[in-house]
Amino acid sequence: MISFYGFIVYLDMKNLITSLLILIGFAAAGQTSGNGLKADASYCNVRFGYCIKYPEAVLFPQEESANSDGRVFFNKKDETVLAVFGRFNQDENGDPITLAKQYKDDLARLQKEATITYKSLGKDFYVISGKRKGKTFYHKMILKNDAFCFALLEYSDAEKAVFDKYAGVVASTFK
């Protein structure tokens, strides 16, 4: 499968403007994008206790997963654009995984396959975004009780004009 207190931000100059625009969008978005389009539907996961709002005009929810950990959302082309899911913060031996370790592991994995344009580690969340294989991705993880909850938004350059409008809305409502 493919927030703002106490965070660490690493930016390269090449992507500074893009990252600042994304941050401004996240901070100002609330539940409405810059052109008045809004996230008018929501999905809440009972098992892990997270919720997210999404624009039902462009994201179409599929059935919740069989183990009730999350859901995927398709675009109009029936491609997965948004996946939200949770999992307990434990390794295969049942030992706890820290937020810092999960962040480090995800960042290392993504750096092997993508160009990272933004990364932020906070007290109870992290964000990693960038480009991979002709697509923009936004990877947000929030810590809820003893679980890691993920929102993974990924869209093609051809859909950039549509989904850039919603990235801040979706990200700011993931709680």
Long-range contacts (C-beta under 8 A, 24 or more apart in sequence): 1-83, 1-85, 1-150, 1-152, 2-80, 2-83, 2-137, 2-152, 2-154, 3-122, 3-124, 3-125, 3-142, 4-122, 5-122, 5-123, 6-122, 6-123, 7-120, 7-121, 7-122, 8-120, 8-121, 9-118, 9-119, 9-120, 10-119, 11-117, 11-118, 12-117, 15-117, 15-118, 18-117, 18-118, 19-117, 19-118, 22-118, 22-129, 22-167, 22-168, 23-118, 25-167, 25-168, 26-167, 26-168, 26-171, 26-172, 27-168, 27-172, 28-168, 29-168, 29-169, 29-171, 29-172, 30-169, 30-172, 31-169, 31-172, 31-173, 32-169, 33-165, 33-166, 33-168, 33-169, 34-165, 35-165, 37-165, 37-166, 38-169, 39-166, 39-169, 39-170, 39-173, 42-173, 43-71, 43-84, 45-69, 45-70, 45-71, 45-84, 45-85, 45-86, 45-149, 47-86, 48-86, 48-87, 48-144, 48-147, 48-149, 49-86, 49-144, 49-145, 49-147, 49-149, 50-84, 50-86, 50-142, 50-144, 50-149, 50-174, 50-175, 51-173, 51-174, 51-175, 52-84, 52-151, 52-170, 52-173, 52-174, 52-175, 53-169, 53-170, 53-173, 54-82, 54-166, 54-170, 55-166, 55-169, 55-170, 58-162, 58-163, 58-166, 59-166, 70-150, 75-155, 75-159, 80-154, 81-153, 81-154, 81-155, 81-159, 81-163, 82-151, 82-152, 82-153, 82-154, 82-170, 83-150, 83-151, 83-152, 84-149, 84-150, 84-151, 84-152, 84-174, 85-149, 85-150, 86-144, 86-147, 86-148, 86-149, 86-150, 87-147, 87-148, 87-150, 88-146, 88-147, 88-148, 89-143, 89-146, 89-147, 89-148, 90-146, 96-146, 97-148, 99-124, 99-126, 99-143, 99-148, 102-126, 102-141, 102-148, 103-128, 103-141, 106-139, 106-141, 110-139, 127-171, 136-160, 136-163, 136-164, 138-167, 138-171, 140-171, 140-174, 142-174, 142-175, 149-174
